[in-house]
Amino acid sequence: MPASTQPERKVRADAQRNRELILEFAKKAFTRDGAAASLDDIARKAGIGSATLYRHFPTREALIEAVYRSEVEKLAAAEERLAATKPPLEALRTWMLLFIDHVAEKKLIIPAMEIVDGGSTRLIEGSRDRIHPAFFRAVERAVANGDLRADTDPNDFIRALVGIFHTTAIPGWEESARRLVGILIDGSRPSPKNAQ
C-alpha cells in the first residue's frame, strides 16, 4: 500500500513545482510584455511543455488571475511567518513594507490584469479577504504587546496604506509610502509616561 502512494505523491509534488515555476515566469513575462506575453515562451522558460502549462491554466486569463492571487497569498503568508519569527512591532513594520513592494509589483502587472473578466478592479477587490485580516492581526498583536496605543484602530493603517495605491502615478510614491509606515507606527506609539 505505501509503495502505491509513492508515485502519486511524486506526481503531486512535480505538479506543484511546475505550477510554481509557471507562475514565477508568467509574472515576469506579464510584467514585461503585458497581457500579450507569449505563453509558449513562459512554458519554455519554466522548463515545461506548453501542454503542461495549459493543463494547469487553460486560458491566458486564468494564468493572469492565478499570478495575481499567488502574489496575494505570498503576502498573507509573509504576515503569518513574520508574526512567528519577529517581535510584534518589527513584524508589523516589515510586513507593511512588504505590502508597499506588493503594490509596486501590482502596478506593473495591472495592464495585463485588465483582460481578465471584471478587470483589475475585481481581482484587487477580491484580495481584501486576505489582506485586511493580515493588517488587523499585525496591528492587534502590536497593541496587545503594548507597542501601540490601546485605541489604535487597524482600519486607520488599512486606509492609509491602501490609499497609497491611488498615488502610484506620482514620482517618488514608494519613498513617500515607506516614510508613511514610520509615521503611522510612530504616531500610534504610547506616550512616554511622565516622571512622577
N, C-alpha and C positions, 0 to 999 in steps of 0.2 A: 504493500500500500504506500509506504513512504516513497519508494522508488518511482511510483507512477505520478506522484505530485511534483517531483523534482523538475521535469521538463516544463510543466505548466508554470511553475514559479519562475523559471528562467525566461520563458516567453513573456510573462508579465513584466519582469524586470527589464527585458530588452525593449518591450513596447513602451514602457515608461521612459526609458532612456531616450528612445527615438523621439518620443513626444517632446521631451525637454529640449533636445537638440533642434528639432523643428522650430519650436517657439523661440529659442535663442537666436537662430539665424533669421527667422522671419521678422523678429523685432528689428534687427539691424537693417534688413532689406526694406521694410516698410518705412523705417525712419529715413533711410537714404533716398529711396525711389518712390515713396508714396504707394498708393493702392495698386499701381501698375507693376510693382516689383514682380519679377519672374518667379513663379512657384517652382518651376523646374530647377532654376538656379538655387533657390532655397534648399530644395531636396539634395542637390549635388553638394552644396557646401556642408550640409548636415551629414553627408556620407550615407545617404539612404536613397532608395529608388523613389521615383515620382508616385508609383502605386502605393507605397507605404505612406507618403505624405497625404494622399487623397483618402486612404483608409482612415487616417486619424481626423482629417479635416476635409470633408467632401467638397467644400466651396471656399473660395477666396475670402468671402465674408466670415465664414466660420473660423478661419485661421486668424483673421484680424481681430475678431472678438476674443478668441482664445488668448492671443498675445496680450491684449489689454487686461483681461481677467487674471491672467497669470501674474502680471506685474502687481495688481491689487492684492492678490493672495500673498505674494512675497512681502509686500509692505506690511500687511496684517501679521504675518508670521514673524517679521522682524520685531514688531512691538512685543510679541509674546517672548521671543528669545531675549530681548534686552531686559524685559521685566525679570527674567530668571537669572540674569548674569550681572546686572548693574544696580546700584542704589537707585531708588525711585526717581529722584530729580535728574540724575545723569541719564537714566533710561528715557525719561520724558524729553529732555533736550536733544538727545541723539536721535530719537525717533522723529521728532519734529523736523530736524534737519534732513532726515531721510525722506520725509514727506515732501519737502521742497525739491529734492532730487527727483522724486516721482513726478511732481508737477512739471518739472523741466523736461523730463523724458516724454510725458504725456503730450506736452505742447508739440513735440517733434512728430508724434505719430497721429495726431488728430486729423490731418488731411486724409490719411488712409482710413481712419475710423468713419469718415463721413459716408462711405459707400455701404456701411452696414445698415440694415433695416432700423430706422429710428435715429441713425446717425450717432455722432459722438455724444450728444446730449443724453440719449438713452443709456449708453454704456457708463457714462460718468455718474448719472443719477443712480444707476444700478449698483455702483460701488459703495454707496453710502452705508449699506448694511454691514460692510466690513470695516470701513474707515472710521465712521463715527464711534462705534463701540471701542475701537482701539484708542481714540482720543480720550474717551471717558475713563477707560481703565487706567491709562497712563497718568492722567491728571488726578484721579481719585486716589491712586497709590501714593502720589506725592503729597496730597492733602493728608491722608491717613498717617504718613510718616512725619508730618509736621514741617515739611519743606515748603508748602504753600499754605496760605491762609485758609481757615476753615470755610470761609464764604466764597472761595474760588469756584467759579462756575465753568465746568468743562466746555459748555456751549460757547463761552467767550473765546476760548482757544480755537474751537472749530470755526467760528465765524471769521476770526481774524485770519487764520491760515487758509481756509477755503477761499476767502475773499481775495487772496493774492493771485489766484488763478486769473482773475479779471484784469490783472496788471501786467501779464506776461509779455504784452506787446511793447511795454516801456523799457528802453535800455536800462540795464542795471537792476532789474527787478529781483534777480536772485540774491544779490548782495543785500538789498533792502530787506528781503524776506528773512535772510539769516539774521540780520540785526533785529528784526521784529521778534524772532524767537527769544533772544536775550531780553528784550523789553517786556515781553509778555511774562516771562518767568520771573525776572527781577521785580516787576510791578506787582506780582502776586505773592511775593515772599512775605512772611510775617514781619511786622515791625519789630525792631530790637526793643527789648524790654528796658524801660527807664531804670537806671540805677536808683535803688532806694537810699 
